[in-house]
Amino acid sequence: MSVAFCLYLCCLPVASIYSLFYCNITGDYMFGKKFFGVLAGLVGVILTFAFISLPLVYPNANVNANVIVSPACFIGVSPSSITFGNMAPTSAYDTNVLVTDTDNGGNVAANILLEGIAWASGSNNFAVGQTQWSPTVQTSYTGTALTTSLVDTLIQIPAPTSSSPSTSNVVYFGLQVPGGTPPGTYTQTITFENSC
């Protein structure tokens, strides 16, 4: 807090008014003489003006906030389609076709689950289990047969972190075409699920 004041001092001898004015706001002294014949003989008067300057006070209040971050995992697979090319009946394709499963932005580790449907071309088909999967690349047709219900592969995608928000792991696929399979372009859907 600061106090500002102005002092006005008047002396009224005979037929004039002498005045002295001091203000601590500006630091100025002023002296002047004024003539007022009617006011002759009046006594001096001291006037003091005080101004109080208070610092501004702004009210404030705090708000406490909280959030519960739920465990979450996400999924993205690449590539979105795979091809085994042209295969003759009874031929096999090594279990080395790579699919990458990525968790981009989750916050917990996840296990990869797999399932699939039978291979089909029009009215012709062959078993889902002709496709095999493996957590590591193989130099032959070997691995675990794909099934029509979700199976935990025990392949884990590490938990993403703020410094590494995207994590991934891989699955390799192979195929054997059964003997006697009619010619045609066969397709199969393989479903990935990240369990966390």
LODRENFI-233062 format. One line per 2 residues: number of its first residue (from 1); for each residue x, y, z of N, C-alpha, C. Coordinates in steps of 0.001 Angstrom, whole numbers. Example, Ala and Ser with C-alpha at 12.3 -4.5 7.8 and 13.67 -1.06 7.14 Angstrom:
<rs>
1 = 13190:-5690:7800:12300:-4500:7800:13200:-3300:7800 ~ 12850:-2250:7080:13670:-1060:7140:12900:30:7870
</rs>
This chain:
<rs>
1 = 859:-1168:0:0:0:0:900:1224:0 ~ 513:2261:-768:1258:3508:-772:311:4654:-474
3 = 836:5684:127:20:6862:453:561:8034:-331 ~ -292:8679:-1056:92:9870:-1803:-576:11063:-1124
5 = 114:12197:-1068:-534:13359:-469:-142:14618:-1217 ~ -1001:15592:-1121:-735:16907:-1659:-956:17911:-530
7 = -67:18836:-356:-157:19836:701:-325:21203:56 ~ -1352:21884:488:-1595:23221:-42:-1535:24172:1123
9 = -588:25093:1102:-347:26017:2206:-638:27436:1752 ~ -1512:28110:2482:-1883:29476:2104:-1513:30435:3239
11 = -927:31524:2890:-703:32598:3855:-1382:33851:3298 ~ -2111:34539:4127:-2891:35663:3643:-2501:36976:4345
13 = -1355:37471:4041:-1014:38758:4645:-1654:39913:3856 ~ -1991:40933:4502:-2535:42188:3985:-3471:41966:2821
15 = -3092:42228:1642:-4042:42155:532:-3644:41111:-495 ~ -2931:40091:-70:-2531:39095:-1067:-2546:37695:-459
17 = -2596:36740:-1302:-2526:35335:-873:-1250:34749:-1468 ~ -399:34266:-568:779:33539:-1037:470:32057:-869
19 = 790:31309:-1839:477:29874:-1722:1685:29033:-2067 ~ 1802:27958:-1339:2841:26953:-1627:2123:25615:-1788
21 = 2418:24955:-2871:1756:23681:-3152:2838:22627:-3350 ~ 2734:21541:-2612:3682:20422:-2781:2873:19134:-2979
23 = 3319:18347:-3909:2638:17063:-4154:3691:15965:-4226 ~ 3547:14917:-3373:4554:13848:-3402:4331:12876:-4551
25 = 3251:13015:-5270:3019:12162:-6441:3979:12560:-7553 ~ 4083:13883:-7755:4961:14377:-8826:6275:14927:-8295
27 = 6314:15215:-6969:7529:15801:-6383:7672:17284:-6710 ~ 6584:17959:-7075:6638:19375:-7490:6322:20312:-6320
29 = 7056:21433:-6292:6740:22554:-5396:6287:23698:-6293 ~ 5226:24381:-5906:4760:25530:-6667:4487:26674:-5695
31 = 4947:27845:-6067:4738:29022:-5223:4113:30100:-6073 ~ 3095:30724:-5554:2442:31772:-6329:1879:32850:-5430
33 = 1602:34018:-6004:1026:35128:-5263:-214:35592:-5987 ~ -1284:35767:-5227:-2522:36216:-5822:-3040:37379:-4963
35 = -3663:38272:-5600:-4151:39455:-4884:-5655:39392:-4732 ~ -6077:39498:-3496:-7508:39534:-3191:-7736:40599:-2119
37 = -8031:41800:-2503:-8183:42897:-1553:-9234:42637:-504 ~ -10241:41939:-854:-11344:41696:67:-10911:40778:1201
39 = -9929:39905:938:-9548:38903:1916:-8402:39343:2818 ~ -8091:40632:2836:-6961:41105:3623:-7147:40761:5088
41 = -6056:40381:5713:-6057:40111:7132:-6511:38723:7534 ~ -6887:37908:6605:-7287:36546:6961:-6081:35733:7386
43 = -6316:34766:8231:-5220:33929:8706:-4882:32866:7682 ~ -3681:32347:7794:-3259:31280:6884:-4028:29990:7123
45 = -4200:29268:6091:-4925:27995:6147:-4047:26902:5543 ~ -3994:25775:6191:-3253:24632:5651:-4268:23575:5253
47 = -4182:23161:4049:-5047:22092:3547:-4175:20913:3119 ~ -4546:19731:3543:-3810:18535:3138:-4779:17562:2482
49 = -4435:17116:1333:-5231:16134:614:-4439:14821:590 ~ -5034:13771:992:-4351:12478:992:-5090:11506:78
51 = -4339:10792:-695:-4902:9778:-1583:-4259:8445:-1240 ~ -5044:7446:-995:-4509:6128:-665:-4637:5244:-1894
53 = -3514:4715:-2313:-3496:3848:-3482:-3259:2413:-3012 ~ -4268:1564:-3127:-4159:165:-2705:-3845:-728:-3893
55 = -3016:-1778:-3701:-2775:-2711:-4820:-4059:-3456:-5150 ~ -4243:-3711:-6451:-5435:-4449:-6874:-5331:-5901:-6427
57 = -6409:-6407:-5901:-6456:-7804:-5465:-7475:-8528:-6324 ~ -7023:-9582:-7027:-7920:-10353:-7867:-8278:-11646:-7148
59 = -9533:-11939:-6988:-9908:-13189:-6322:-9574:-14386:-7204 ~ -9231:-15493:-6599:-8984:-16705:-7381:-9444:-17921:-6594
61 = -9599:-19005:-7309:-10005:-20272:-6710:-9415:-21403:-7524 ~ -9163:-22528:-6896:-8604:-23688:-7582:-9692:-24714:-7862
63 = -9538:-25411:-8976:-10418:-26522:-9320:-9541:-27750:-9463 ~ -9812:-28783:-8704:-9073:-30030:-8823:-9727:-30903:-9881
65 = -8923:-31470:-10770:-9441:-32315:-11846:-8805:-33693:-11756 ~ -9512:-34705:-12204:-8942:-36048:-12249:-9495:-36791:-13450
67 = -8772:-37809:-13847:-9194:-38642:-14968:-8747:-40075:-14687 ~ -9559:-41018:-15076:-9198:-42425:-14981:-8855:-42897:-16388
69 = -7608:-43292:-16589:-7171:-43783:-17894:-7363:-45296:-17902 ~ -8225:-45756:-18768:-8538:-47183:-18841:-7459:-47931:-19618
71 = -7273:-49213:-19305:-6360:-50017:-20122:-6942:-50187:-21518 ~ -6087:-50072:-22511:-6568:-50184:-23892:-5466:-50711:-24787
73 = -5886:-51455:-25794:-4964:-51863:-26854:-5692:-51695:-28178 ~ -4931:-51422:-29219:-5493:-51199:-30545:-4863:-52187:-31509
75 = -5380:-52222:-32723:-4870:-53205:-33683:-4810:-52603:-35081 ~ -3769:-52963:-35758:-3616:-52638:-37172:-2725:-53703:-37782
77 = -3152:-54328:-38869:-2343:-55382:-39485:-1840:-54932:-40848 ~ -649:-55396:-41153:-29:-55054:-42424:823:-56224:-42902
79 = 636:-56642:-44135:-293:-56103:-45122:-1734:-56541:-44821 ~ -2677:-55915:-45513:-4083:-56268:-45300:-4509:-57462:-46140
81 = -3640:-57889:-47047:-3909:-59123:-47808:-2586:-59812:-48119 ~ -2626:-61133:-48201:-1426:-61910:-48528:-1761:-62840:-49690
83 = -746:-63223:-50400:-963:-64145:-51524:80:-65252:-51495 ~ -375:-66449:-51817:526:-67596:-51918:840:-67923:-53384
85 = 325:-67118:-54274:616:-67308:-55700:-94:-68514:-56283 ~ 480:-69115:-57323:-81:-70305:-57979:484:-71559:-57323
87 = -404:-72449:-56914:21:-73685:-56251:-736:-74873:-56853 ~ -28:-75966:-57006:-657:-77207:-57481:-1165:-78003:-56284
89 = -2153:-78875:-56477:-2590:-79746:-55370:-1394:-80497:-54779 ~ -1434:-80681:-53480:-419:-81317:-52625:838:-80469:-52431
91 = 950:-79346:-53143:2150:-78513:-52926:1979:-77696:-51640 ~ 3108:-77298:-51094:3094:-76548:-49838:3907:-75267:-49988
93 = 3487:-74280:-49264:4173:-72983:-49225:4748:-72832:-47823 ~ 6074:-72597:-47738:6724:-72493:-46427:6028:-71475:-45526
95 = 6089:-71702:-44252:5462:-70801:-43275:6384:-69599:-43073 ~ 6354:-68694:-44044:7230:-67527:-44002:6563:-66249:-44520
97 = 5243:-66290:-44679:4531:-65095:-45138:4213:-64238:-43917 ~ 4832:-63080:-43873:4807:-62225:-42699:3576:-61312:-42654
99 = 2934:-61265:-41470:1910:-60255:-41183:2306:-59592:-39866 ~ 2336:-58265:-39864:2700:-57498:-38669:1439:-56952:-38017
101 = 1325:-57192:-36731:200:-56694:-35931:740:-55553:-35066 ~ 163:-54356:-35235:665:-53164:-34553:-376:-52584:-33610
103 = 67:-52226:-32418:-759:-51475:-31464:-234:-50049:-31469 ~ -1015:-49154:-32042:-596:-47760:-32155:-1419:-46907:-31194
105 = -876:-46631:-30013:-1540:-45730:-29089:-2172:-46372:-27872 ~ -2098:-47689:-27745:-2634:-48340:-26540:-1735:-48069:-25346
107 = -2000:-48774:-24235:-1165:-48547:-23061:-881:-49816:-22258 ~ -1304:-50977:-22779:-1016:-52245:-22108:-574:-53272:-23148
109 = 96:-54301:-22669:515:-55385:-23557:-713:-56155:-24037 ~ -584:-56786:-25192:-1701:-57557:-25751:-1191:-58852:-26362
111 = -2015:-59892:-26260:-1720:-61155:-26931:-2487:-61207:-28244 ~ -1861:-61788:-29257:-2504:-61928:-30559:-3322:-63218:-30576
113 = -4594:-63092:-30916:-5475:-64247:-31111:-5795:-64363:-32592 ~ -5944:-65606:-33063:-6206:-65852:-34487:-7375:-66805:-34678
115 = -8097:-66580:-35770:-9080:-67544:-36259:-9235:-67340:-37757 ~ -9873:-68285:-38401:-10061:-68151:-39843:-11282:-68912:-40310
117 = -11525:-68812:-41602:-12613:-69571:-42219:-12015:-70463:-43304 ~ -12794:-71410:-43770:-12320:-72342:-44813:-11997:-71587:-46100
119 = -11064:-72138:-46863:-10765:-71616:-48181:-11944:-71916:-49091 ~ -12303:-70977:-49957:-13462:-71206:-50827:-13235:-70564:-52190
121 = -13749:-71258:-53206:-13795:-70742:-54570:-15126:-71191:-55156 ~ -16118:-70285:-55192:-17469:-70689:-55603:-18000:-71724:-54625
123 = -18411:-72878:-55172:-18945:-73945:-54315:-17861:-74901:-53824 ~ -16621:-74695:-54277:-15508:-75552:-53850:-14802:-74944:-52638
125 = -14314:-75803:-51787:-13582:-75308:-50616:-12623:-76371:-50104 ~ -11716:-75900:-49221:-10896:-76840:-48460:-10683:-76281:-47063
127 = -10211:-77105:-46162:-10238:-76838:-44718:-9407:-75627:-44296 ~ -9921:-74934:-43284:-9236:-73786:-42706:-7859:-74172:-42189
129 = -7722:-75391:-41653:-6478:-75838:-41041:-5356:-76101:-42021 ~ -5633:-75978:-43317:-4543:-76097:-44293:-3597:-74892:-44188
131 = -4088:-73836:-43566:-3224:-72682:-43276:-2609:-72905:-41906 ~ -1303:-72733:-41822:-615:-72860:-40540:77:-71537:-40201
133 = 195:-71288:-38897:842:-70054:-38450:1977:-70401:-37479 ~ 2906:-69439:-37349:4057:-69627:-36455:4538:-68256:-35972
135 = 5060:-68176:-34751:5627:-66904:-34273:6991:-66589:-34879 ~ 7599:-67597:-35516:8910:-67387:-36135:8869:-67877:-37574
137 = 9743:-67324:-38382:9794:-67716:-39791:10284:-69163:-39906 ~ 9671:-69914:-40828:10012:-71324:-41039:10536:-71528:-42461
139 = 11371:-72551:-42621:11911:-72865:-43949:11164:-74040:-44573 ~ 10045:-74398:-43955:9206:-75468:-44492:7764:-75178:-44086
141 = 6849:-75975:-44602:5445:-75832:-44211:5272:-76521:-42861 ~ 5240:-75728:-41814:5088:-76248:-40457:4521:-75150:-39583
143 = 3980:-75523:-38445:3411:-74533:-37527:2155:-75089:-36883 ~ 1258:-74198:-36473:7:-74559:-35827:-1136:-74316:-36797
145 = -2021:-75292:-36932:-3135:-75161:-37868:-4107:-74076:-37404 ~ -4536:-73242:-38351:-5555:-72224:-38090:-6886:-72920:-37821
147 = -7711:-72367:-36936:-9012:-72962:-36614:-10120:-71928:-36819 ~ -11356:-72376:-36721:-12505:-71480:-36902:-12914:-70781:-35603
149 = -12185:-70995:-34547:-12442:-70269:-33296:-11147:-69606:-32839 ~ -11286:-68498:-32113:-10108:-67736:-31686:-9188:-68573:-30802
151 = -7908:-68526:-31124:-6877:-69232:-30370:-5823:-68221:-29953 ~ -5447:-68268:-28679:-4382:-67398:-28196:-3050:-67939:-28690
153 = -2360:-67142:-29480:-1080:-67579:-30045:63:-67463:-29033 ~ -183:-66746:-27937:842:-66421:-26940:1927:-65507:-27509
155 = 1638:-64953:-28682:2536:-63939:-29254:2100:-62607:-28650 ~ 3011:-61951:-27962:2644:-60732:-27241:3157:-59479:-27925
157 = 2279:-58479:-27954:2669:-57146:-28415:2979:-56333:-27159 ~ 4197:-55800:-27042:4546:-55037:-25837:3641:-53824:-25642
159 = 3517:-53406:-24397:2700:-52225:-24091:3339:-50974:-24687 ~ 2562:-50201:-25434:3090:-48910:-25904:3337:-47977:-24717
161 = 4256:-47044:-24886:4568:-46057:-23856:4565:-44675:-24490 ~ 4684:-43645:-23655:4703:-42290:-24200:5928:-42060:-25079
163 = 7037:-42717:-24758:8242:-42562:-25582:8244:-43514:-26777 ~ 7448:-44576:-26712:7330:-45529:-27814:5849:-45894:-27981
165 = 5059:-44976:-28581:3601:-45154:-28615:3102:-46213:-29594 ~ 3999:-46767:-30386:3591:-47795:-31345:4474:-49029:-31167
167 = 3843:-50181:-30900:4584:-51429:-30736:3955:-52496:-31618 ~ 4689:-53554:-31893:4169:-54572:-32804:4832:-55924:-32573
169 = 4258:-56924:-33222:4854:-58247:-33281:4368:-58899:-34568 ~ 4889:-60065:-34871:4624:-60667:-36182:4101:-62092:-36061
171 = 3398:-62505:-37116:2939:-63886:-37273:3304:-64302:-38702 ~ 3759:-65536:-38859:4098:-66065:-40176:3078:-67127:-40570
173 = 2723:-67153:-41854:1723:-68100:-42353:2297:-68954:-43480 ~ 1820:-70193:-43533:2152:-71113:-44628:892:-71838:-45064
175 = 942:-72518:-46207:-253:-73175:-46754:130:-74443:-47503 ~ -739:-75441:-47401:-645:-76616:-48253:-2008:-76848:-48889
177 = -1993:-77007:-50214:-3236:-77260:-50948:-3466:-78765:-50971 ~ -4624:-79229:-50502:-4879:-80691:-50482:-4943:-81271:-51898
179 = -4557:-82546:-51986:-4701:-83241:-53278:-6177:-83275:-53688 ~ -6420:-83193:-54972:-7781:-83270:-55499:-8546:-81959:-55439
181 = -7916:-80870:-55017:-8613:-79578:-54946:-8900:-79076:-56355 ~ -10191:-78810:-56685:-10520:-78318:-58024:-9819:-76993:-58323
183 = -9540:-76739:-59594:-8901:-75465:-59958:-9815:-74288:-59583 ~ -9214:-73146:-59342:-9979:-71939:-59031:-9146:-70985:-58188
185 = -9671:-69796:-58015:-9036:-68808:-57134:-9727:-68888:-55780 ~ -8993:-69346:-54790:-9548:-69569:-53454:-9171:-68399:-52533
187 = -10088:-68080:-51670:-9828:-67014:-50694:-10151:-67509:-49292 ~ -9527:-66892:-48353:-9743:-67199:-46939:-9625:-65891:-46145
189 = -10423:-65751:-45110:-10311:-64612:-44205:-9672:-65080:-42907 ~ -8600:-64406:-42529:-7919:-64659:-41261:-8198:-63464:-40361
191 = -8695:-63745:-39162:-9037:-62680:-38214:-8003:-62589:-37108 ~ -7489:-61388:-36910:-6581:-61068:-35797:-7379:-60364:-34703
193 = -7068:-60714:-33482:-7653:-59978:-32353:-6560:-59750:-31321 ~ -6469:-58527:-30842:-5512:-58222:-29773:-6254:-58273:-28455
195 = -5809:-59147:-27568:-6462:-59338:-26273:-5601:-58681:-25192 ~ -6217:-57748:-24460:-5466:-57055:-23411:-6312:-56917:-22152
</rs>
